[in-house]
Amino acid sequence: MTELLSTLNSDQLAAVTAPASALVLAGAGSGKTRVLTTRIAWLIQTNQVSPLGLMAVTFTNKAAKEMLTRLTSMLPINTRGMWVGTFHGLCNRLLRTHHREAGLPQLFTILDSSDQLSAVKRVLRGLNVDTEKFDPRKVQSFINQNKEAGLRADKVEAWDPFSRHLVEYYAAYDAQIHREGAVDFAELLLRSYELLSRNAMLREHYQERFQHILVDEFQDTSQLQYLWLKLLKGPQSALFAVGDDDQSIYAFRGAHVGNMRQLMQDFDILEPIKLTRNYRSVSIILDAANAVISRNEGRLGKDLWTEVGKGELIRHFQATDDNDEARFLVEEIQARKRDGDAYIDQAVLYRSNAQSRSIEHALFSAGIPYRVYGGLRFFERAEIKHALAYLRLAAFPEDDNAFLRVINFPARGIGARGLEAVDNEARAAGISLWAAACKAGKKFAPFICLIESLKNETASVSLMEQVKHVVARSGLLEYYQNEKDGEDRVENLNELANAAAGFAAESDDQSLEAFLGHAALEAGEHAAAQGEDAVQLMSVHSAKGLEFQTVFITGLEEGLFPHENARNEADGLEEERRLMYVAITRARRQLYLTHAQQRMLHGQIRFNLPSQFLQEIPDNLVRSLSFRTAKPAPAPVRAVNTRAENYHPRPVPRREANLPYKVGARVIHPKYGEGVVAAYQGQGAESEIKVIFPKAGDKWFILEYAKLTAV
């Protein structure tokens, strides 16, 4: 036992040996996984519980496997049969074991998201529902949101005819999958919760069995997940939760940061055990993270510290535009590589996936290997491939691959049998699928007309306008706008138009065919494989749990990071600040912060103020950088000696001067009432101010005539 605990610091030791229920507030890089795994080993080694008498809940299967691997390295035990897994995995196990009590067949099937959508579509067809009015994805989202809130159809309040129809479809869907002996992901947790709620004998059995329940990433639990845990905790058992309220960044998935305070209240935990010693980052990075997150209200509160050392100042660069920002990243990445830092130890983070396009282009042009972590490179994303297929058909209808990709996407009622007939005709006659479809009759006529219209309507417009028009007229934009969590895909489609504009500005040949060739080249087989020395690109959400020697946080502008949607949500700005905290604490040794004075977004040039998060970092922690030379020519720039030592320090303004109200300030308008300043754009007499009003929504005013008063 002494050996097991010998390497723990005092706070870690207090957490591992806590005598009863406890909440461990584990800061970034403080050894959370080590504490959780050592706690399990200590409980088993000291005979407080058998391996089968505890339950450990993680959020990913990977984390569960890592926990079991670490555990077997600490103790000579057989982990087979232990209840260690994700919420969904453990609920599945519970329902399989007690399928009769749960009202399920022994071999019930689990529907993934795609299977569930198909089931929803079958229900709507059976009810003769107009899917133009009730999009199947929206119905699916409605069902899942209510299940995740613990509400069956008969408990959902319907306020108008539209919502009453949704409730009706929810009930019909539940009845159908019950007949078919299937459950969806949300159903696993809800049915498991209902089973334990109504079956006292079963509930008491598991409360007695699981003497210790341990939960990882507790800040990410939903309200229903917390209620499920409360049901499993018996009068004599202990609930040990590890989490960090400052890293709660998944509200859009149902995470409820308030569960941490609720746990303390429900189980009489007076104070959380705080792990504040960071083993990852230098102190300057931690000081910046502490300063930013301190602005959030209602935190349980902690400040990270380290004995690693002070480290170098954070480097802040103000770019003229997003391409200038990308060039800066390339120069610094190359310089750090020359100084001995591997590419794989450098990460570029962004708030929106669409930002990766200009960064990828700059890295590709400079011959720097890169890998998009947790996602696809820009030109490999499904929505981009669909858009490019429509563009290829508009330029060259005989392209069979493009034809097959979009002939029925978005769906237009062309089944496999009709497509097979066209394919057979094409093979027999030695012609393209397009030519065969032109002969196939009315089933294919709308698609043929669409492609011909796209070709004619874009014949005399700019390359960027061609892309925007095809994306809109093809139905792709509307399709993804109606898709659950389709915001990123819509942003990517808008970014494709920006990519076309950028290509046209740099290329002598501005034809659609030339742009399609460029896209194919950048989507080619040149991406780095996993484990290869390559720069890591990822969204800030994807970066959680990872760490790198050098981190570049890009796009730090109001409306982008923090995201403009945050202004319309109750906890939105605080969650964005937690996201910034996560981004900062990914860096071990060096941190870069970048923003652009103007950026092409949604096909328009936008002038955004620097992010308020930049202002929240003390000036004494930051060194501002600027290029000595004029903006480089559009052609790709390779290794140029513009390393940090060759920048001349210039006081790049981190606050916009001569503006009457700060972004985030509360103001009053005589007509719309109280609102919040969100952004500025334009200059001089044409300056405009954007204000978000809770009741009236977003409003733009000419600054000179805005009639605003500070609160």
C-alpha positions, 0 to 999 in steps of 0.5 A: 500500500505504501508503494501505491501511494508513495508518489502522490502529492498531498492533495492527490493523497487526500483524494485517493484516501477520502473516507466517504463520498467526495467531489474532487475538483481536478484542474487541468494537468493535475493528474486526474486519471492517476487519482481515479485509478489509484483510488480504485486500486487502493480500495481493492488493496485495502479490502474495502471493496472487491473488484465486483463491488464497485462501478466506474463510469467514464465518458469514452470507451477509450478512457475505460480501457485505459483505466483497466490497463492502468489498474492491472499494472498496479494490482494482480487482479482479473478485471473481467466482470468489473463494471467499468464503462460509459453510461450507455455501455453500463446501461446496456449491460443492466438492460441485457441482464434484466430485459424482462423487468425492462420490458425488452426482448433478450436480444434487443437491438440498438439503433445508431443515429442513422438507424434511428433516422430511418425508423423516424422516416418510416413512422412519418410515412405511415402517418402520411406526414408532410416531411417538408413541414416536419423534417425527419431530422428535426423530429429525431432531435425532438425525440432525443432531447426529450428522452435525454431530459427524462420525458416520455411523450405523455409528459411533454408539454405541447403549446401549439398544434405544431408541438402537439404533432411532434408529441404525436410522432414521438409516441408513434415512434416509441410504439414502433421501436418497442414492437420491433424490439429496438432501443436508441442511444437515448432510450438506453439511459432513460429505460435504465433509469425508469427500471431502477425507479420503479423496481425497488428490489432491483434498485436495492440489490445494486445499491448493496452491490456497488459499495463504491461508485466512481465517476470521471469527467463529472462536469460533463454529466447530464441531469438524467445521468446524475439522477441515474447515479443517485438511484444507484447510490445506496445509504451505505455506499460512497459516490466519488466524482472527479471533474472540473467545472472550469472545463465544462464545455459540452452544454450542447450535448446536455452537460449540466455544470450545476451537477457539481454543486448539486452533488455537494448539496445532496450528499453533504459534501462541505468542500471539494478536494482541490487538485491545483498543482499542474504538472503540464504547463509553465507558470505564465500559461497557468497565470493566463488561464487563471486570469481568464477563468476568474471572470466566470461567476459561480465557480467552485474556485481554484487557481492552478500552480506549478513548479515546472518554471516560469517559461516564455511570454505568451506571443500575440499576433494581430494579422491583417486578414485570415491569410496573413494569420495563416502565413504567420502560423507557417513561419513560426511553425517552421522556425520552431521546427528549425530550433528542434521542436517536432511538428507533432508537438505543435498544435493549431486550435480554432473555434470553428472547423471552417477556419481550418481551410486557410490554415490547411492551404498555407501548410500545404503550400509550404510543404508542411505535413499536417493532420486534422485531429478528430475530423477530416481535412477541409476538402475531404468533408462530406458536405464539401465533396457533395458541393464539389460533385455538383460543381463538377457536374455543372462543368462536366456532366459526364463525370460518373463519380460525381453523378453517383455521389449526388444523384439522390443527395439530398433525397429526390426519390430515386431508388436503387432499382431505378439507378441500377437500370440506368447503370445497366443501360450505360454499360450496355451502350457504352455511355455515361450515367448522365447520358443514360439518365437523360433517356430514362424518363421522368424519374430523372428529369428533375435532376437533369433539369437542375444540373443544366440550370446550374450550368446556364445560371453560372456561366457568366458570374465570378468563381465565388458566385458560382460556388455560392449559387450551386451550394444554394440551388442544389439544396445542400445549404437548406439540407444542412441548415435543417440537420441537427448539429448542422451548423459546422457543415453550413459554415464549411459550405460558406467557406468553400465560397471563400476558398474559391475567392482565394483561388481566383485571387492567386491564380491566372486561370480562374475557371471552375475547372481549374478550381476543381483541379486545385481542390482535388490536389489539396484533397490528395493523398498527402495528409500525414498518417497518425503518429507521423511527425505532422502539425496537429490541427483541431477545434478547441472542443477536440483538443480537450484532454490533449497537450502539446509543447506549443499551441496556437489559438487562432481567430480570437475575435468577437463573434468567432471566439467567443462565438456570436451564438453565445450571446443568445444563451444563458450560460453562453459567454461563460461556456466560451470562457471555459473553452478558452481556458481549455485551449490555453491549458493545452500548451506545455511550454509556448502559447501563441494567440492570433486574431485578424483585423478582417476575415472572410466569413459566410462569403463576406468580409467582416471587421471584428474586434479582438476577442475580449479574452485577449483583454482578460489576460494581463499585459505583463504575460504577453508579448505583441508581435508584428511583421517588419515587412509589408504584407507578402505577395499572394504567392506561397511564402516558404522558409523566411527568417521571420522568427520571433526574435526578428519581429520588432515589438510594436504595441498592437492594440488589444483594445479598440480605441475611440469606441463609446462602448466595450463589446459586452457592455450593457446599453439601453435603446429607447425602442428595444430596451436593454441589450448587449453590445456584440460587435462593430464593423466599418470605419469612420462615418460608416461605423456600425454597432451590433447590439443583441436585445433579449426581446428584439434580437440582433440589431445593427445601428449606424454608430452616429445615430444609434441612440444608445445609453450605457447602463 
